């Protein structure tokens, strides 16, 4: 159950109450003349960004022979030295 705090007490102890909500995760209801006017909640945990590793695992296509050289060895400038 949420803790209920009057608006005057909330105003006087705002920082402490906010720290308590963050620490415990339990909400606090702020009231004025017995009527709830606000609810203080802790934020949800941050979402973990998706990993880029494996993100293209099904999108690549092999179009040719990846083992056989693309050009003949006699055409390589490096080998002409």
N, C-alpha and C positions, 0 to 999 in steps of 0.2 A: 504494500500500500504506500502511496506517495505521502510525503510529509507536507503538512499545510503550514504556511507562514503568512502572517499579516503583511500588508504592504509597508507599514511603518518599520516592522522588524527587518523585512527584506532590504529596505533602503539603508538601514543602519548597518547591516551585516552582509551586504551584497557579495563582496569578494570571497568571504568565507563560505557562504552558501554555494556560490558557483564552484569553488574548489571541492566542496563536499559532493556536489552532483557529479563532477568529473571523476572523483576518487571512487565513489560508491556505484555510480551508474543509475542510482534511484532518482526519479523525478521529484521536483518540489512544486507544489501548487501555491501560487500567490493569491491572497484573498483581500478584498476590500469590503468591509461590513458583512463578512461571512460569505460573500459571493466570489467564486473563483474568477479571476481576471487574467491570469497567465499561468502557463505551465513551463517550468524550466527543465529541459532535457539535456542529457549529455549527447554530443554528436555521435553519429555512427562511425565505426572504424573506417579509416580510409581504404578505398578500393585499391587492390594491388594491380598495377598495370599488367596487361598480358605480356608474356614473354615473347620476344621476337624469334626465339629459337624454335624452329619447326613450323613457323607460320606459313611457309610456302611449300610444305611437304607434298602437297598434291597438285601444285599448279605448274610444275616444270614438265617439259616434254623433250625427249631425246630425238633429234631429227636425223642424225646421221651416225656413222660409225665413230665411236669415241676412242677406239683403240688404234685404228689404222691412221697414220699421219695424214694431214690435210693436203700436203704437197710432197712431191718426190724429194728425196734427200739431196739430189743434185741441184735443186733449186734454192737450197738454203744458203744465204749469204755467209752465215757464220762458218759453214764448213769449207768455204772457198779459200781460206787463208793459206 
